[in-house]
Amino acid sequence: MNKRLFVAGLPFSSTQDELRDLFASVGNVTSASIITDRETGRSKGFGFVEMETPEEAESAITKLNDTDFGGRKLIVAEAKPMEDRHDRPQRPGGFGKRESFGRREGGRGSFGRNGHEGHRPGRGGFSR
Protein backbone atom coordinates (compact mmCIF):
# COMPACT_ATOMS: atom_id res chain seq x y z
CA MET A 1 0.00 0.00 0.00
CA ASN A 2 1.38 3.43 -0.98
CA LYS A 3 2.10 6.00 1.69
CA ARG A 4 1.84 9.69 0.81
CA LEU A 5 4.28 12.23 2.25
CA PHE A 6 4.09 16.02 2.45
CA VAL A 7 7.34 17.80 1.58
CA ALA A 8 7.82 21.51 2.36
CA GLY A 9 10.80 23.84 2.08
CA LEU A 10 11.54 22.92 -1.53
CA PRO A 11 13.62 25.37 -3.52
CA PHE A 12 11.37 27.20 -5.99
CA SER A 13 13.68 26.08 -8.82
CA SER A 14 13.48 22.34 -8.00
CA THR A 15 11.82 19.93 -10.43
CA GLN A 16 9.65 16.87 -9.91
CA ASP A 17 12.49 14.69 -11.24
CA GLU A 18 14.89 16.11 -8.62
CA LEU A 19 12.29 15.46 -5.91
CA ARG A 20 11.77 11.91 -7.16
CA ASP A 21 15.54 11.27 -7.26
CA LEU A 22 16.00 12.56 -3.71
CA PHE A 23 13.37 10.19 -2.30
CA ALA A 24 14.48 7.30 -4.54
CA SER A 25 17.73 7.27 -2.55
CA VAL A 26 15.66 6.10 0.43
CA GLY A 27 13.14 3.73 -1.22
CA ASN A 28 10.79 3.06 -4.11
CA VAL A 29 8.92 6.19 -5.22
CA THR A 30 5.48 5.71 -6.77
CA SER A 31 4.94 9.39 -7.62
CA ALA A 32 6.35 12.83 -6.92
CA SER A 33 4.68 16.16 -7.60
CA ILE A 34 5.44 19.80 -6.86
CA ILE A 35 2.48 22.11 -6.32
CA THR A 36 2.45 25.18 -8.56
CA ASP A 37 0.50 28.42 -8.60
CA ARG A 38 -2.41 28.28 -11.06
CA GLU A 39 -1.87 31.74 -12.47
CA THR A 40 1.93 32.00 -12.65
CA GLY A 41 2.94 28.34 -12.92
CA ARG A 42 5.68 28.94 -10.32
CA SER A 43 6.40 26.42 -7.59
CA LYS A 44 4.79 27.08 -4.22
CA GLY A 45 7.74 25.43 -2.45
CA PHE A 46 5.98 22.25 -1.39
CA GLY A 47 4.86 18.97 -2.88
CA PHE A 48 3.91 15.35 -2.29
CA VAL A 49 5.76 12.08 -2.68
CA GLU A 50 4.21 8.61 -2.59
CA MET A 51 6.42 5.83 -1.33
CA GLU A 52 5.67 2.19 -2.14
CA THR A 53 5.44 0.93 1.46
CA PRO A 54 4.76 2.49 4.88
CA GLU A 55 8.22 1.34 6.01
CA GLU A 56 9.90 3.24 3.16
CA ALA A 57 7.82 6.29 4.01
CA GLU A 58 8.93 6.17 7.65
CA SER A 59 12.54 5.78 6.51
CA ALA A 60 12.18 8.82 4.23
CA ILE A 61 10.77 10.92 7.08
CA THR A 62 13.59 9.85 9.41
CA LYS A 63 16.40 10.38 6.89
CA LEU A 64 15.21 13.44 4.94
CA ASN A 65 13.29 15.59 7.43
CA ASP A 66 15.29 18.62 8.58
CA THR A 67 18.00 18.10 5.92
CA ASP A 68 19.36 20.60 3.41
CA PHE A 69 18.11 20.41 -0.18
CA GLY A 70 19.19 23.11 -2.60
CA GLY A 71 20.05 25.50 0.22
CA ARG A 72 16.72 25.11 2.04
CA LYS A 73 15.73 22.97 5.02
CA LEU A 74 13.21 20.27 4.11
CA ILE A 75 10.19 19.36 6.15
CA VAL A 76 9.01 15.81 5.48
CA ALA A 77 5.90 14.47 7.19
CA GLU A 78 3.05 12.08 6.61
CA ALA A 79 0.44 13.75 4.40
CA LYS A 80 -2.93 14.28 6.02
CA PRO A 81 -6.20 14.07 4.11
CA MET A 82 -7.32 17.38 2.64
CA GLU A 83 -9.98 19.14 4.69
CA ASP A 84 -13.47 19.43 3.35
CA ARG A 85 -13.67 22.96 1.93
CA HIS A 86 -17.46 23.24 2.07
CA ASP A 87 -17.28 24.66 5.61
CA ARG A 88 -15.09 27.60 4.60
CA PRO A 89 -16.78 30.88 3.75
CA GLN A 90 -16.83 31.71 0.07
CA ARG A 91 -15.10 34.90 -0.99
CA PRO A 92 -17.42 37.07 -3.03
CA GLY A 93 -16.26 37.43 -6.60
CA GLY A 94 -16.49 40.22 -9.08
CA PHE A 95 -15.06 43.68 -9.32
CA GLY A 96 -14.43 45.30 -5.97
CA LYS A 97 -15.32 42.11 -4.10
CA ARG A 98 -18.73 43.52 -3.12
CA GLU A 99 -22.12 42.03 -3.74
CA SER A 100 -23.79 45.35 -4.45
CA PHE A 101 -21.18 47.61 -5.97
CA GLY A 102 -21.37 51.26 -4.97
CA ARG A 103 -24.31 51.03 -2.57
CA ARG A 104 -24.35 52.39 0.94
CA GLU A 105 -26.91 52.52 3.66
CA GLY A 106 -29.79 54.74 2.61
CA GLY A 107 -29.59 53.76 -1.07
CA ARG A 108 -27.02 56.34 -2.21
CA GLY A 109 -24.16 55.45 -4.50
CA SER A 110 -20.60 55.51 -3.29
CA PHE A 111 -20.03 59.14 -4.33
CA GLY A 112 -22.29 61.08 -1.98
CA ARG A 113 -24.83 63.68 -2.99
CA ASN A 114 -22.63 66.13 -4.91
CA GLY A 115 -20.66 63.55 -6.89
CA HIS A 116 -17.60 63.83 -4.66
CA GLU A 117 -16.56 60.81 -2.73
CA GLY A 118 -17.01 61.28 1.00
CA HIS A 119 -18.25 64.87 0.60
CA ARG A 120 -20.01 66.24 3.64
CA PRO A 121 -21.26 69.84 3.78
CA GLY A 122 -19.58 71.99 6.40
CA ARG A 123 -16.46 69.81 6.64
CA GLY A 124 -13.53 71.50 4.95
CA GLY A 125 -13.54 73.18 1.59
CA PHE A 126 -15.97 76.03 1.00
CA SER A 127 -19.69 76.23 1.47
CA ARG A 128 -22.26 78.38 -0.31
Secondary structure as UniProt FT lines:
FT   STRAND          3..8
FT   TURN            12..13
FT   HELIX           16..24
FT   TURN            25..26
FT   STRAND          29..36
FT   TURN            38..40
FT   STRAND          43..51
FT   HELIX           54..64
FT   TURN            65..66
FT   STRAND          68..69
FT   TURN            70..71
FT   STRAND          72..73
FT   STRAND          75..78
FT   HELIX           85..87
FT   HELIX           95..97
FT   TURN            101..102
FT   TURN            105..106
FT   TURN            110..111
FT   TURN            113..114
FT   TURN            117..118
FT   TURN            121..122
//
